[in-house]
Amino acid sequence: MFTLKDREIMTLPYFVTIRESSSMYEIQSRCTGHFWAIIPIALNRSKTYYKLLHKYHEEDNYHFQTDCGSVLDAVLDIINHDDYKLHRRSSYFEEVAARYS
């Protein structure tokens, strides 16, 4: 259920790919080391939204973070979360948003 563009966004050097399938993409932020799962939820044949799940450590359980309208939105949420945790504002958000919007 992920497009080629979605896969390109989720395999940016910002992330380490942990697991991938048609029903879930699990990635780890190289910035914070946090783990993320992006899960597509089909509303109908033409509409999909994405659940974004988060955990701090590999041994933790995932918790719900937010719903997103696209994979790009999910990735930008992850980058924003990292910036918040690291108390900074990186230029990576603007670069990814400009490149894939």
Sine and cosine of phi, psi and omega as CSV:
sin_phi,cos_phi,sin_psi,cos_psi,sin_omega,cos_omega
0.00,0.00,-0.03,1.00,0.06,-1.00
-1.00,-0.07,0.65,-0.76,0.05,-1.00
-0.99,0.12,0.16,-0.99,0.06,-1.00
-0.87,0.49,-0.65,0.76,0.03,-1.00
-0.90,0.44,-0.67,0.75,0.04,-1.00
-0.85,0.53,-0.73,0.69,-0.01,-1.00
-0.90,0.44,-0.62,0.79,0.04,-1.00
-0.88,0.47,-0.69,0.72,0.00,-1.00
-0.91,0.42,-0.66,0.75,-0.07,-1.00
-0.97,0.23,-0.20,0.98,0.03,-1.00
-0.95,-0.30,0.36,0.93,0.11,-0.99
-0.85,0.52,0.45,-0.90,0.02,-1.00
-0.87,0.50,-0.21,0.98,0.04,-1.00
-0.91,0.41,-0.38,0.93,-0.11,-0.99
-0.86,-0.50,0.39,-0.92,0.23,-0.97
-0.95,-0.32,0.78,-0.62,0.05,-1.00
-0.98,0.17,0.83,-0.55,0.03,-1.00
-1.00,-0.05,-0.79,0.62,-0.01,-1.00
-0.50,-0.87,0.53,-0.85,0.09,-1.00
-0.58,-0.81,0.61,-0.79,0.10,-1.00
-0.43,-0.90,-0.02,-1.00,0.02,-1.00
-0.95,0.30,-0.30,0.95,-0.06,-1.00
-0.95,-0.30,-0.06,1.00,0.01,-1.00
-0.22,-0.98,0.59,-0.81,0.13,-0.99
-0.83,-0.55,0.86,-0.51,0.01,-1.00
-0.94,-0.35,0.82,-0.57,-0.06,-1.00
-0.74,-0.67,0.32,-0.95,0.05,-1.00
-0.82,-0.57,0.71,-0.70,0.05,-1.00
-0.96,0.28,0.78,-0.63,0.08,-1.00
-0.95,0.32,-0.37,0.93,-0.04,-1.00
-0.96,0.28,-0.78,0.63,-0.09,-1.00
-0.94,-0.34,-0.30,0.96,-0.07,-1.00
0.99,0.14,0.04,1.00,0.01,-1.00
-0.95,0.31,0.46,-0.89,-0.02,-1.00
-0.97,-0.24,0.58,-0.81,-0.04,-1.00
-0.67,-0.75,0.61,-0.80,0.12,-0.99
-0.84,-0.54,0.77,-0.64,0.05,-1.00
-0.92,-0.39,0.87,-0.49,-0.11,-0.99
-0.85,-0.52,0.88,-0.48,0.04,-1.00
-0.97,0.24,0.69,-0.73,0.05,-1.00
-0.86,-0.52,0.93,-0.37,-0.03,-1.00
-0.98,0.17,0.83,-0.55,0.09,-1.00
-1.00,0.08,-0.64,0.77,0.11,-0.99
-0.35,-0.93,-0.20,-0.98,-0.09,-1.00
-0.90,0.43,-0.43,0.90,-0.06,-1.00
-0.92,-0.38,-0.12,0.99,-0.05,-1.00
-0.87,-0.50,0.76,-0.65,0.06,-1.00
-0.67,-0.74,0.63,-0.78,0.21,-0.98
-0.84,-0.55,0.13,-0.99,-0.14,-0.99
-0.78,-0.62,0.76,-0.65,0.12,-0.99
-1.00,0.04,0.73,-0.68,0.04,-1.00
-0.93,-0.36,0.88,-0.48,0.01,-1.00
-0.94,-0.35,0.45,-0.89,-0.12,-0.99
-0.65,-0.76,0.53,-0.85,0.21,-0.98
-0.48,-0.88,0.47,-0.88,-0.06,-1.00
-0.99,0.14,-0.63,0.77,-0.07,-1.00
-0.77,-0.63,0.41,-0.91,-0.04,-1.00
-0.84,0.54,-0.60,0.80,-0.05,-1.00
-0.98,0.17,-0.19,0.98,0.02,-1.00
-0.96,0.29,0.27,-0.96,0.16,-0.99
-1.00,-0.01,0.50,-0.87,0.07,-1.00
-0.94,0.34,0.55,-0.83,0.17,-0.99
-0.82,-0.57,0.43,-0.90,-0.01,-1.00
-0.92,0.38,0.75,-0.67,0.06,-1.00
-0.97,-0.22,-0.83,0.56,-0.02,-1.00
-0.17,-0.99,0.19,-0.98,0.17,-0.99
-0.98,-0.21,0.59,-0.81,-0.04,-1.00
-0.76,-0.65,0.51,-0.86,0.01,-1.00
-0.99,0.17,-0.30,0.95,-0.01,-1.00
-0.42,-0.91,0.23,-0.97,0.08,-1.00
-0.90,0.43,-0.62,0.79,0.05,-1.00
-0.85,0.53,-0.71,0.71,0.05,-1.00
-0.85,0.52,-0.66,0.75,0.01,-1.00
-0.90,0.44,-0.72,0.70,0.00,-1.00
-0.90,0.44,-0.66,0.75,0.03,-1.00
-0.91,0.40,-0.58,0.81,0.09,-1.00
-0.89,0.46,-0.65,0.76,0.03,-1.00
-0.89,0.46,-0.73,0.69,0.00,-1.00
-0.88,0.47,-0.68,0.74,0.05,-1.00
-0.88,0.47,-0.66,0.75,0.02,-1.00
-0.88,0.47,-0.71,0.71,0.04,-1.00
-0.87,0.50,-0.72,0.69,0.01,-1.00
-0.86,0.51,-0.67,0.74,0.03,-1.00
-0.88,0.47,-0.73,0.68,-0.02,-1.00
-0.90,0.43,-0.55,0.83,-0.03,-1.00
-1.00,-0.06,0.06,1.00,0.03,-1.00
0.82,0.57,0.73,0.68,0.02,-1.00
-0.49,-0.87,0.15,-0.99,0.08,-1.00
-0.81,-0.59,0.96,-0.28,-0.02,-1.00
-1.00,0.09,0.31,-0.95,0.07,-1.00
-0.99,0.11,-0.08,1.00,-0.05,-1.00
-0.89,0.46,-0.60,0.80,0.02,-1.00
-0.84,0.55,-0.78,0.62,-0.03,-1.00
-0.90,0.44,-0.62,0.78,0.01,-1.00
-0.89,0.45,-0.74,0.68,-0.02,-1.00
-0.93,0.38,-0.69,0.72,0.00,-1.00
-0.87,0.48,-0.69,0.72,0.00,-1.00
-0.93,0.37,-0.61,0.79,-0.06,-1.00
-0.95,0.32,-0.61,0.79,-0.14,-0.99
-0.94,-0.34,-0.05,1.00,0.00,-1.00
-0.98,0.18,0.00,0.00,0.00,0.00
